[in-house]
């Protein structure tokens, strides 16, 4: 885990605005909402806050994973509704990115034996 650094009030305002309903992730809008001076470009603000933006994005995904879960159940209840498969895929992606993933099925054999499928090779034997 990285050590948290002290952000300026303007940087904090930018991060809050970036993940607000008004900006919806648009850095140019977030700059205006945060109160930066006219003419400040996202290319001047975003690179200095990359780690903080990523951390906030992770928290935002986690906070909205419940909505994704309910979306999946709604799709199960109404599988024929318009866009059901798209909503299911979107919900799955959100949950995967939030860290809620399918449990991988790994079959372990006793004594560390691994059984591999047969190779698809053909051996030709000629008599002569």
C-alpha positions in Angstrom: 0.0 0.0 0.0 1.3 3.4 -0.9 1.7 6.2 1.6 -1.1 8.7 1.4 0.1 12.1 0.4 -1.5 15.4 1.4 -3.6 16.8 -1.3 -4.5 20.5 -1.8 -8.2 21.5 -1.2 -8.4 22.1 -5.0 -7.1 18.6 -5.8 -9.6 17.1 -3.3 -12.4 19.1 -4.9 -11.3 17.8 -8.3 -11.4 14.2 -7.2 -14.8 14.7 -5.6 -16.2 16.4 -8.7 -14.7 13.8 -11.0 -16.8 11.0 -9.5 -19.9 13.2 -9.0 -23.2 12.9 -10.9 -22.5 16.2 -12.6 -19.1 15.3 -14.1 -19.6 11.5 -14.5 -15.8 11.0 -14.9 -15.2 13.9 -17.3 -12.0 15.6 -16.2 -12.7 18.8 -18.0 -16.1 19.2 -16.2 -14.5 18.2 -12.9 -11.9 21.0 -13.3 -14.6 23.6 -13.7 -16.7 22.2 -10.8 -13.6 22.1 -8.6 -12.9 25.8 -9.2 -9.7 25.7 -11.1 -8.7 28.8 -13.0 -10.0 29.2 -16.6 -7.8 27.6 -19.1 -6.5 24.8 -16.8 -6.4 21.6 -18.9 -7.0 18.0 -17.8 -3.4 17.3 -19.0 -2.1 19.5 -16.2 -4.3 18.0 -13.4 -4.8 14.3 -14.2 -1.2 13.1 -14.3 -0.5 14.5 -10.8 -3.5 12.6 -9.4 -3.3 9.3 -11.3 -2.9 7.1 -8.2 -5.7 8.9 -6.4 -8.0 8.6 -9.4 -7.4 4.9 -9.6 -8.0 4.4 -5.9 -11.3 6.4 -6.1 -12.3 4.3 -9.2 -11.8 1.1 -7.2 -13.9 2.5 -4.3 -16.6 3.6 -6.8 -16.7 0.2 -8.4 -17.0 -1.5 -4.9 -19.7 1.0 -3.9 -21.7 0.2 -7.0 -21.2 -3.6 -7.0 -24.5 -4.0 -5.2 -26.3 -2.3 -8.0 -24.6 -4.8 -10.4 -25.8 -7.7 -8.4 -29.4 -6.6 -8.4 -29.1 -6.0 -12.1 -28.1 -9.6 -12.5 -31.0 -10.8 -10.5 -33.4 -8.6 -12.4 -32.1 -10.1 -15.6 -32.7 -13.6 -14.2 -36.3 -12.6 -13.5 -36.9 -11.1 -16.9 -34.4 -12.8 -19.3 -36.4 -11.8 -22.4 -36.4 -8.1 -21.7 -34.8 -5.8 -24.2 -31.0 -5.5 -23.6 -30.9 -8.2 -20.9 -27.7 -9.8 -22.2 -26.0 -6.4 -22.4 -27.0 -5.5 -18.8 -25.8 -9.0 -17.7 -22.4 -8.5 -19.3 -22.1 -5.0 -17.9 -22.9 -6.2 -14.4 -20.4 -9.1 -14.7 -17.7 -6.7 -15.8 -18.4 -4.3 -12.9 -18.3 -7.2 -10.4 -15.1 -8.6 -11.9 -13.4 -5.2 -11.7 -14.6 -4.7 -8.2 -12.9 -8.0 -7.3 -16.0 -10.2 -7.1 -15.0 -13.0 -9.5 -16.1 -16.5 -10.3 -14.3 -19.1 -8.2 -11.9 -21.0 -10.3 -12.4 -24.7 -10.3 -9.1 -26.5 -9.8 -9.0 -30.2 -9.2 -6.1 -31.3 -7.1 -4.8 -34.8 -7.2 -3.2 -36.5 -4.2 0.6 -36.5 -4.0 0.9 -33.6 -6.5 0.1 -35.7 -9.6 -1.2 -33.8 -12.5 -3.1 -35.6 -15.3 -2.8 -33.9 -18.6 -4.9 -34.7 -21.7 -3.4 -36.9 -24.3 -1.4 -35.2 -27.1 -2.9 -35.2 -30.5 0.1 -36.9 -32.2 0.1 -39.6 -34.7 3.0 -42.1 -34.9 3.6 -43.8 -38.2 5.4 -47.1 -38.2 6.7 -48.6 -41.4 8.0 -52.1 -41.7 10.9 -52.8 -43.7 
